[in-house]
Amino acid sequence: MAKPFVENRDDTARHGPSSVPERPGWPEVAAALVTYLVLVVALALWMIQIPDAQASLRGIVGMAANGAAGCIALLAAFSLRIRDFRAFGFRPAARPQLLLAAALGVLAFGLSFLIEGLYFLFVTEPNTQADFQAAATGGLLPLLVLLVSGALFTPFGEEVVFRGVIANALNRYGPWPGVVGSAAIFAVVHGPSVILLDAFMVGILTGVMFRRTLSLWPPLLIHCMYNGLHLLYYSTL
């Protein structure tokens, strides 16, 4: 049986009465995160068997599968108690919020070069983006498929988990757990490389937008802009 709506006092104060169903809690966080991690690990074990000669395929499939893992993880959380997608951030956003999100996506793209430039002054590591770069430079069709999987599907899958479930649940404890805590989890999941720092930065921006709007669409737009601009940049290398 679906759980009835229960208003959250903080959300009601900002968005008006009866606007927000009960947000996810620790059961949803556990279900989503465990499901996501199991699927991502299984994906990684499968992908390492794909030869380097098929790096382009590996990049495209990896992006698409990551998005699918996020969607399945959301459904795992959704199936527990609160069977209303509005509770997970599927609510409209105002046009100014979306315009701001698009600008923040461009900002995040620029900030990533600053972060990586400083990082590589002190650290040398293998190129963790080689598969995506191979797909981006493999021709028009691979690039288009990569953009659909990497700039649309992957951001959607990640946002529904890390903002729609995790940040959503942690926001009840305040902005530090909700924004910084969820960004840290998002970063750690990306693994020990410079991408961890990039992911943390993106997680902060998307977390702030989600906390302000209670809608997935502004953070999703930030993420889509960030990923899409990076993939287009890779196509020029």
TIVEXSE-527535 format. One line per 10 residues: number of its first residue (from 0); for each residue x, y, z of C-alpha. Coordinates in steps of 0.2 Angstrom, whole numbers, plus 5000, padded with zeros to 4 digits. Each point is the difference from the previous one (the first is absolute). Layout:
REM TIVEXSE-527535
NUM> X/Y/Z; ...
REM end
This chain:
REM TIVEXSE-527535
0> 5000/5000/5000; 5007/5017/4996; 5004/5011/5015; 4989/5016/5002; 5007/5017/4998; 5008/5008/5015; 5006/5018/4998; 5018/5005/5005; 5000/5016/5011; 5015/5007/4991
10> 4994/4997/4983; 4982/5006/5004; 5008/5017/5007; 5009/5002/4983; 4988/4993/4988; 4983/5002/5008; 4988/4987/5008; 4996/4983/4992; 5013/5003/4986; 5012/4986/5005
20> 4997/4982/5005; 5010/4991/5013; 5018/5000/4994; 5011/4983/4999; 5009/4994/5016; 5013/4988/5005; 4991/4985/4993; 4999/5008/4982; 5019/5006/5002; 5005/4982/5004
30> 4990/4992/4986; 5005/5012/4987; 5019/5001/5004; 5002/4981/5003; 4991/4996/4983; 5010/5014/4991; 5017/4994/5007; 4996/4981/4996; 4995/5004/4982; 5015/5012/4997
40> 5013/4987/5007; 4992/4987/4989; 5001/5012/4985; 5019/5003/5004; 5004/4982/5001; 4991/4997/4983; 5008/5015/4992; 5018/4995/5004; 4998/4985/4989; 4997/5011/4985
50> 5016/5002/4991; 5009/5017/4997; 4997/4998/4982; 4981/5003/5004; 5003/5015/5012; 4987/5010/4991; 4987/4987/5002; 5005/4999/5018; 4998/5018/5003; 4982/5001/4992
60> 4994/4984/5009; 5008/5006/5017; 4991/5016/4999; 4983/4992/4995; 5002/4986/5013; 5003/5013/5014; 4984/5009/4996; 4991/4984/5000; 5007/4996/5017; 4994/5016/5007
70> 4982/4997/4994; 5000/4983/5007; 5006/5007/5017; 4986/5013/5000; 4987/4986/4997; 5007/4990/5014; 4998/5015/5012; 4983/5004/4992; 4994/4983/5004; 5002/5001/5018
80> 4988/5012/5008; 4997/5017/4991; 4993/4996/4983; 4999/5017/4994; 5013/5006/4988; 4997/5018/5006; 5008/4995/5016; 5016/4996/4990; 5001/5017/4992; 4989/4998/4984
90> 4992/5017/5002; 5000/5015/4988; 5013/5013/5001; 4998/5019/4995; 5008/5006/4985; 5012/5012/5009; 5006/4985/5010; 5004/4990/4984; 5009/5015/4993; 5011/5001/5015
100> 5003/4981/4999; 5006/5002/4982; 5012/5014/5005; 5006/4989/5015; 5003/4986/4988; 5011/5011/4990; 5009/5006/5015; 5003/4982/5006; 5008/4996/4984; 5012/5014/5001
110> 5004/4997/5019; 5004/4982/4995; 5015/5006/4990; 5006/5010/5015; 4998/4986/5012; 5009/4988/4988; 5014/5012/4996; 5004/5002/5018; 4998/4982/5004; 5012/4994/4986
120> 5014/5012/5007; 5002/4988/5014; 4993/4983/4994; 5003/4989/4985; 4987/4987/4996; 4994/4990/4985; 4986/5008/4989; 4984/4994/5007; 4990/5008/4986; 5009/4991/4986
130> 4985/4989/4995; 4988/5015/4999; 5013/5010/4990; 5002/4985/4988; 4981/5000/4997; 4999/5019/4998; 5014/5000/4987; 4993/4984/4991; 4989/5009/4988; 4983/5009/4999
140> 4990/4985/5004; 5010/4994/5015; 5000/5018/5007; 4981/5002/4998; 4997/4983/5009; 5013/5005/5013; 4991/5017/5003; 4983/4992/5002; 5007/4987/5012; 5012/5011/5009
150> 4992/5017/5000; 4982/4995/5003; 4998/4982/5006; 5015/4999/5012; 4996/5017/5008; 4982/4995/5002; 5005/4983/5009; 5012/5009/5011; 4989/5014/5005; 4985/4990/5005
160> 5011/4990/5012; 5012/5013/5007; 4988/5015/5000; 4983/4992/4999; 5003/4987/5014; 5016/5004/5009; 5001/5019/5001; 4981/5000/5002; 5001/4989/5016; 5015/5009/5007
170> 4992/5017/4997; 4989/4997/5016; 5016/5002/5010; 5005/5017/4993; 5010/5007/4985; 5017/4992/5005; 4994/4982/5000; 4988/5003/4986; 5012/5009/4988; 5018/4996/5006
180> 4996/4983/5006; 4991/4994/4984; 5014/5008/4990; 5013/4991/5009; 4991/4983/4997; 4998/5004/4982; 5019/5004/4999; 5006/4984/5008; 4989/4990/4989; 5010/5007/4985
190> 5016/4992/5007; 5017/5006/5005; 5005/5012/4986; 4999/5018/4995; 4982/4996/4995; 4996/4998/5019; 5004/5019/5002; 4990/5005/4984; 4985/4989/5006; 5001/5008/5017
200> 4999/5018/4992; 4985/4994/4989; 4992/4992/5015; 5001/5017/5010; 4992/5010/4986; 4986/4987/4996; 4997/4997/5019; 4997/5019/5003; 4988/5001/4985; 4991/4985/5006
210> 4998/5006/5018; 4994/5017/4994; 4988/4994/4987; 4995/4982/5006; 5000/4996/4982; 5011/4988/4990; 5000/5010/4984; 5012/5014/5005; 5013/4988/5007; 4998/4989/4985
220> 5002/5014/4988; 5016/5005/5009; 5006/4982/4998; 4995/4999/4982; 5009/5016/4995; 5015/4995/5009; 5001/4982/4993; 4995/5006/4982; 5013/5014/4999; 5014/4988/5006
230> 4995/4987/4987; 5000/5013/4986; 5017/5006/5006; 5006/4983/5000; 4995/4999/4981; 5012/5014/4996; 5015/4991/5008
REM end
